[in-house]
Amino acid sequence: MEDKSANKQEQRSRATREKLVVAARALFAQRGYAAVGTEEIVRAAGVTRGALYHQFREGKEQLFEAVFEVVEAETTRRIAEAALVGAADPVAALRNGARAFLEICAEPEVERLALLDAPAVLGWERWREIGFAYGLGLVAATLQAGIDAGALAPGPVTPLAHLLLGALDEGALYVARAEDADAARAEITLVIDRLIDGLTA
């Protein structure tokens, strides 16, 4: 009996957390972190203020971090899927993935949450830590596949993955801050392509 009760309580807790993350994501994406208050979030989620602080003891910033992690997980999955479309080899997958990363980061929701608000709200170190936690494995696996196939020059994969992911992050920020985003994305795509060219065997 106690197990069933505990299980129901856990399910309710997960449902409450999900409601808060979904509501906060929509509000943060629409108006930005600074313009959204906790009272508005709990109203949109249909829960109490106490429920918010039960789930996120540190309040709005911790809730934003949960939203950002969801966005990062989704973005990584979408990039992984796009990288494989029509890719004849790991180098083509690397190029596809880089292009997909820049395109997805240009979407208004992703741009605001992941590129503009996340570094300011969470701090540079935490922002990079979360981004690397999701994207680093994907980049490293693609690089290793390229090396194994003889398409990329052999070398230490982990530092190379860090550098390439860092370059992509900076490229996406460059596009997000540009007056002409389309032109900036074309420039960054050209630069990333040349970086990948330099890695080929």
C-alpha positions in Angstrom: 0.0 0.0 0.0 2.8 2.4 0.9 4.6 1.6 -2.3 1.5 2.5 -4.4 1.1 5.7 -2.4 4.7 6.6 -2.9 4.5 5.8 -6.6 1.4 8.0 -7.0 3.2 10.9 -5.2 6.2 10.5 -7.4 4.0 10.6 -10.5 2.3 13.7 -9.2 5.6 15.3 -8.5 6.9 14.5 -12.0 3.7 15.9 -13.5 4.0 19.1 -11.5 7.6 19.5 -12.6 6.7 18.9 -16.2 3.9 21.5 -16.1 6.3 24.1 -14.6 9.0 23.4 -17.2 6.5 23.5 -20.1 4.9 26.8 -18.9 8.2 28.4 -18.1 9.7 27.4 -21.5 6.9 29.0 -23.4 7.0 32.3 -21.3 10.8 32.5 -21.4 10.9 31.9 -25.1 8.3 34.5 -25.8 9.6 37.4 -23.6 12.9 36.4 -22.1 14.0 35.3 -18.7 14.2 38.8 -17.1 10.6 39.8 -18.2 8.9 36.7 -16.6 8.0 36.5 -13.0 7.4 33.4 -10.9 3.8 34.3 -10.2 3.1 34.3 -14.0 4.8 30.9 -14.3 2.8 29.2 -11.6 -0.5 30.7 -13.0 0.4 29.4 -16.5 1.3 26.0 -15.1 -1.8 25.8 -12.9 0.2 25.1 -9.7 1.0 26.9 -6.5 4.0 29.0 -5.7 4.8 26.4 -3.0 4.8 23.7 -5.7 7.4 25.7 -7.7 9.7 26.0 -4.7 9.2 22.4 -3.8 10.4 21.3 -7.3 13.0 24.1 -7.7 14.3 25.2 -4.3 16.4 27.9 -5.8 13.5 29.4 -7.7 13.3 30.8 -11.2 17.0 30.4 -12.1 16.9 26.6 -11.3 13.7 26.3 -13.3 15.4 28.1 -16.2 18.3 25.6 -16.0 15.8 22.7 -16.3 14.2 24.4 -19.3 17.6 24.9 -20.9 18.5 21.2 -20.4 15.3 20.1 -22.2 16.1 22.5 -25.1 19.7 21.2 -25.3 18.5 17.5 -25.2 16.0 18.2 -28.0 18.5 20.2 -30.1 21.2 17.4 -29.8 18.7 14.8 -30.9 17.6 16.9 -33.9 21.2 17.6 -34.9 22.1 13.8 -34.7 19.1 13.0 -36.9 20.0 15.7 -39.5 23.6 14.7 -39.6 22.7 11.3 -41.0 20.4 12.5 -43.7 22.1 11.8 -47.1 25.5 11.5 -45.4 27.7 9.1 -47.4 30.5 9.2 -44.8 31.4 10.6 -41.4 32.8 13.8 -42.9 29.5 14.5 -44.6 27.7 13.8 -41.4 30.0 16.3 -39.6 29.2 18.9 -42.2 25.5 18.2 -42.0 25.6 18.3 -38.2 27.4 21.7 -38.2 24.8 23.2 -40.7 21.9 21.8 -38.7 23.4 23.2 -35.4 23.6 26.7 -37.0 20.1 26.5 -38.5 18.5 25.2 -35.3 20.2 27.8 -33.2 18.7 30.5 -35.4 15.2 29.4 -34.5 13.7 32.1 -32.2 13.0 29.9 -29.2 16.4 28.2 -29.3 18.3 31.5 -30.0 16.6 33.2 -27.0 16.8 30.4 -24.5 20.1 28.7 -25.4 22.2 31.6 -26.8 21.0 34.9 -25.4 19.5 34.1 -21.9 21.4 30.9 -20.8 24.9 32.4 -20.7 23.6 35.5 -18.8 21.3 33.6 -16.4 23.5 30.6 -15.7 26.9 32.1 -16.2 29.4 31.2 -18.9 30.8 28.1 -17.2 27.5 26.4 -16.4 26.2 27.3 -19.8 29.2 25.6 -21.5 29.1 22.7 -19.1 25.5 21.9 -20.0 26.0 22.4 -23.7 29.0 20.1 -23.7 27.2 17.5 -21.6 24.7 17.1 -24.5 26.7 17.9 -27.6 30.2 16.7 -26.9 29.5 13.0 -27.1 27.8 13.4 -30.5 30.7 15.5 -31.9 33.3 13.1 -30.5 31.6 10.0 -31.9 31.4 11.5 -35.4 35.0 12.5 -35.3 36.0 9.0 -34.1 34.0 7.5 -36.9 35.8 9.7 -39.4 39.2 8.7 -38.1 38.2 5.0 -38.0 37.1 5.3 -41.7 40.4 7.0 -42.7 38.5 10.1 -43.8 39.9 12.3 -41.0 43.5 12.6 -39.9 44.3 10.6 -36.7 44.5 12.7 -33.5 43.2 13.1 -30.0 39.5 13.1 -30.3 38.4 14.7 -27.0 40.3 18.0 -27.3 39.3 18.2 -31.0 35.7 17.7 -30.1 35.9 20.5 -27.4 37.5 22.8 -30.0 35.0 22.1 -32.7 32.0 22.4 -30.4 33.4 25.6 -29.0 33.8 27.0 -32.5 30.2 26.0 -33.3 28.9 27.7 -30.1 30.8 30.9 -31.0 29.6 30.7 -34.6 26.0 30.5 -33.4 26.5 33.4 -31.0 28.0 35.4 -33.9 24.9 34.7 -36.0 22.5 35.5 -33.1 24.1 39.0 -32.6 24.5 39.9 -36.3 22.3 42.5 -38.0 22.0 40.3 -41.1 21.6 36.7 -39.6 21.4 35.0 -43.0 24.6 36.6 -44.2 26.4 35.8 -40.9 25.2 32.2 -41.0 26.6 31.8 -44.6 29.9 33.2 -43.4 30.1 30.9 -40.4 29.1 27.9 -42.5 32.0 28.7 -44.9 34.4 29.0 -42.0 33.3 25.7 -40.4 33.5 23.9 -43.7 37.2 25.1 -44.0 37.9 23.9 -40.5 36.5 20.5 -41.4 38.5 20.5 -44.6 41.6 21.0 -42.5 40.8 17.8 -40.5 40.5 15.5 -43.5 43.2 12.8 -44.1 
